[in-house]
Amino acid sequence: MAAAVLAEFGLLSGCHRRLKASPLLRNETKKRAGRVQCLQAQTVRSRTQRIMEGIAVSGEVGGAGGAYSYNALKRLDQVWSSICSDETDKQEPQQVVSTIPGLFSKSNLAGRAVDTFDVIVCGGTLGIFLATALSCKGLKVAVVERNILKGREQEWNISKKELLELVKVGILEEDDIDQAIAAKFNPNRCGFEGKDDIWVEDILNLGILPVKLIETVKKRFEALGGVIFEGCSVSKFSVYDDAVVLQTTDEIILPSRLVIDAMGNFSPILKQIRRERKPDGVCLVVGSCARGFRNNSTSDVIYSSSSVKRIGDSKVHLFWEAFPSGSGPKDRTTYMFTYVNPQPGCPALEELLEEYWDLMPKYQKVSLDDLEILRVIYGIFPTYRGSPLPASFNRILQFGDASGIQSPVSFGGFGSLTRHLGRLSDGRVTITYFSPPHFQFIILIALGSFCWKTFMI
Ligand SMILES: Cc1cc2nc3c(=O)[nH]c(=O)nc-3n(C[C@H](O)[C@H](O)[C@H](O)COP(=O)(O)OP(=O)(O)OC[C@H]3O[C@@H](n4cnc5c(N)ncnc54)[C@H](O)[C@@H]3O)c2cc1C
């Protein structure tokens, strides 16, 4: 293709014809040359691409920050670029939820149901925690996960106090938690350039292994009778008067009294609800876990070492986070993040990474040449006014990142779950029958004080 374009512009070797150009033609020639340079530039691999393609990627998972490959970065950058694009360019989102008057039990689909559940949780990263907590309450629960239900390798930062909430709720033993803790570090700095640093103890000072923790919770869930459908992508939800019926791309039919949407920031249900409305703000984060840091005992919860910087067509204020990683004494994770209003011209994640390779060594006082990059990490956190998201359909509630309760300051979606799970799983599913012929009942499920919802069914 590039060769064809070069040939068209007469720039391939062998083309000796010279034109006596008019000013108009000279301008056009300049423009064409610019486009050609662009095409040539595309064939040059960026530093990010070279670094990422030099790392053997294994253990990628579906949850946020669980993909480490260059291809996955390009895919997320495409999603990000479409969020930034003008509203007019956007397509109508797919309608995955529809309301169907009448009873599912009387419908043609009823005979094809594999099983019936009290609650089906769609998405198994944070979803498995809520599913297990609800199973502990005696409910019949299933989890449907489009990938393998597995936590990511990159650690989550959290404080011990928050972790112990999982023990309080009864889904884990303290010993399970201790086994999932990969790193402990103190003290932890909050700092802004030109101001005195503040050092804190025991705040976000643990690195927990999602892969280990989720494995343990998964076993507990199954021991409680929970059912997991792995490798099943949910594509359709039909809300009847007596059930919500979920259909997977493999045509599995699963009716339930309630569906919990734990499919993260890019949940297809969220897309339908938000109708591609631009987020009110987005936190962009890039970083790496690398080996070779000599000073590796303390952490930065948040640190700002730079004033506003131009990246691409935007000016951004960069913040940092850095902490020891459990994979080795010299392994350290560093994140560089910023907050932007999504609009054309915002920096791509790859552009941020290109800056990161220059700025991170200065920030951490190391040389990139002395580091072995173990994994490159990136993510985008959309935030909306009016969060948490109010329920938009009967029998379907959002949870985890999909609900908008995570903190875009600390990226703490897991931390946020632990703080809320007690209230969430204390959710009493109260069923009150009204007198026939209405056959109505009300399900009240407490998803935290912020999310008590009444469903008239
Ligand atoms: C770089 C980065 C660093 C972070 N660091 C921390 C940290 O230190 N501490 C912390 O507490 N949090 C951290 N977070 C946030 C945390 O990772 C998220 O809040 C958490 O993963 C959210 O979980 P979730 O289950 O709500 O959504 P997700 O993690 O997005 O998981 C959604 C799940 O739904 C599945 N799914 C999607 N669509 C379908 C479908 N159609 N059918 C079936 N399944 C589907 C996906 O495969 C996935 O498993 C970080 C995030 C990033 C990106």
The ligand as an SDF file (V2000), in Angstrom:
LIG
                    3D

 53 58  0  0  0  0  0  0  0  0999 V2000
   -3.6810    0.2990   35.6440 C   0  0  0  0  0  0  0  0  0  0  0  0
   -4.7040   -0.0070   36.7170 C   0  0  0  0  0  0  0  0  0  0  0  0
   -4.3010   -0.0810   38.0380 C   0  0  0  0  0  0  0  0  0  0  0  0
   -5.2310   -0.3450   39.0430 C   0  0  0  0  0  0  0  0  0  0  0  0
   -4.8090   -0.4310   40.3240 N   0  0  0  0  0  0  0  0  0  0  0  0
   -5.6850   -0.6990   41.3270 C   0  0  0  0  0  0  0  0  0  0  0  0
   -5.2530   -0.8060   42.6760 C   0  0  0  0  0  0  0  0  0  0  0  0
   -4.0650   -0.6790   42.9570 O   0  0  0  0  0  0  0  0  0  0  0  0
   -6.1840   -1.0390   43.6540 N   0  0  0  0  0  0  0  0  0  0  0  0
   -7.5140   -1.1850   43.3560 C   0  0  0  0  0  0  0  0  0  0  0  0
   -8.3180   -1.3740   44.2680 O   0  0  0  0  0  0  0  0  0  0  0  0
   -7.9450   -1.0960   42.0600 N   0  0  0  0  0  0  0  0  0  0  0  0
   -7.0640   -0.8580   41.0590 C   0  0  0  0  0  0  0  0  0  0  0  0
   -7.4830   -0.7600   39.7710 N   0  0  0  0  0  0  0  0  0  0  0  0
   -8.9250   -0.8580   39.4900 C   0  0  0  0  0  0  0  0  0  0  0  0
   -9.4010   -2.2700   39.4120 C   0  0  0  0  0  0  0  0  0  0  0  0
   -8.5640   -3.0280   38.5510 O   0  0  0  0  0  0  0  0  0  0  0  0
  -10.8230   -2.2400   38.8510 C   0  0  0  0  0  0  0  0  0  0  0  0
  -11.5860   -1.3550   39.6270 O   0  0  0  0  0  0  0  0  0  0  0  0
  -11.4400   -3.5980   38.8680 C   0  0  0  0  0  0  0  0  0  0  0  0
  -10.7660   -4.4610   37.9990 O   0  0  0  0  0  0  0  0  0  0  0  0
  -12.8910   -3.4620   38.4070 C   0  0  0  0  0  0  0  0  0  0  0  0
  -13.4650   -4.7060   38.3890 O   0  0  0  0  0  0  0  0  0  0  0  0
  -14.8650   -4.9400   37.6700 P   0  0  0  0  0  0  0  0  0  0  0  0
  -15.1560   -6.3780   37.8750 O   0  0  0  0  0  0  0  0  0  0  0  0
  -15.8640   -3.9550   38.1210 O   0  0  0  0  0  0  0  0  0  0  0  0
  -14.5880   -4.6080   36.1340 O   0  0  0  0  0  0  0  0  0  0  0  0
  -13.4780   -5.2390   35.1980 P   0  0  0  0  0  0  0  0  0  0  0  0
  -12.1830   -5.4300   35.8950 O   0  0  0  0  0  0  0  0  0  0  0  0
  -13.4790   -4.4040   33.9610 O   0  0  0  0  0  0  0  0  0  0  0  0
  -14.0290   -6.6830   34.8720 O   0  0  0  0  0  0  0  0  0  0  0  0
  -15.1620   -6.8520   34.0580 C   0  0  0  0  0  0  0  0  0  0  0  0
  -15.2970   -8.3250   33.7610 C   0  0  0  0  0  0  0  0  0  0  0  0
  -16.4590   -8.5170   32.9450 O   0  0  0  0  0  0  0  0  0  0  0  0
  -16.1400   -9.4000   31.8930 C   0  0  0  0  0  0  0  0  0  0  0  0
  -17.0530   -9.1000   30.7810 N   0  0  0  0  0  0  0  0  0  0  0  0
  -17.0690   -7.9840   30.0090 C   0  0  0  0  0  0  0  0  0  0  0  0
  -18.0270   -8.0760   29.0630 N   0  0  0  0  0  0  0  0  0  0  0  0
  -18.6230   -9.2750   29.2410 C   0  0  0  0  0  0  0  0  0  0  0  0
  -19.6940   -9.9530   28.5900 C   0  0  0  0  0  0  0  0  0  0  0  0
  -20.3240   -9.4170   27.5260 N   0  0  0  0  0  0  0  0  0  0  0  0
  -20.0530  -11.1680   29.0410 N   0  0  0  0  0  0  0  0  0  0  0  0
  -19.4350  -11.7350   30.1250 C   0  0  0  0  0  0  0  0  0  0  0  0
  -18.4130  -11.1500   30.7630 N   0  0  0  0  0  0  0  0  0  0  0  0
  -18.0160   -9.9290   30.3410 C   0  0  0  0  0  0  0  0  0  0  0  0
  -14.6690   -9.1210   31.5840 C   0  0  0  0  0  0  0  0  0  0  0  0
  -14.0490  -10.2010   30.9290 O   0  0  0  0  0  0  0  0  0  0  0  0
  -14.0970   -8.8860   32.9760 C   0  0  0  0  0  0  0  0  0  0  0  0
  -13.6410  -10.0550   33.5980 O   0  0  0  0  0  0  0  0  0  0  0  0
   -6.5890   -0.5260   38.7240 C   0  0  0  0  0  0  0  0  0  0  0  0
   -6.9880   -0.4770   37.3830 C   0  0  0  0  0  0  0  0  0  0  0  0
   -6.0700   -0.2210   36.3910 C   0  0  0  0  0  0  0  0  0  0  0  0
   -6.5270   -0.1570   34.9520 C   0  0  0  0  0  0  0  0  0  0  0  0
  1  2  1  0
  2  3  1  0
  2 52  2  0
  3  4  2  0
  4  5  1  0
  4 50  1  0
  5  6  2  0
  6  7  1  0
  6 13  1  0
  7  8  2  0
  7  9  1  0
  9 10  1  0
 10 11  2  0
 10 12  1  0
 12 13  2  0
 13 14  1  0
 14 15  1  0
 14 50  1  0
 15 16  1  0
 16 17  1  0
 16 18  1  0
 18 19  1  0
 18 20  1  0
 20 21  1  0
 20 22  1  0
 22 23  1  0
 23 24  1  0
 24 25  2  0
 24 26  1  0
 24 27  1  0
 27 28  1  0
 28 29  2  0
 28 30  1  0
 28 31  1  0
 31 32  1  0
 32 33  1  0
 33 34  1  0
 33 48  1  0
 34 35  1  0
 35 36  1  0
 35 46  1  0
 36 37  1  0
 36 45  1  0
 37 38  2  0
 38 39  1  0
 39 40  1  0
 39 45  2  0
 40 41  1  0
 40 42  2  0
 42 43  1  0
 43 44  2  0
 44 45  1  0
 46 47  1  0
 46 48  1  0
 48 49  1  0
 50 51  2  0
 51 52  1  0
 52 53  1  0
M  END
$$$$
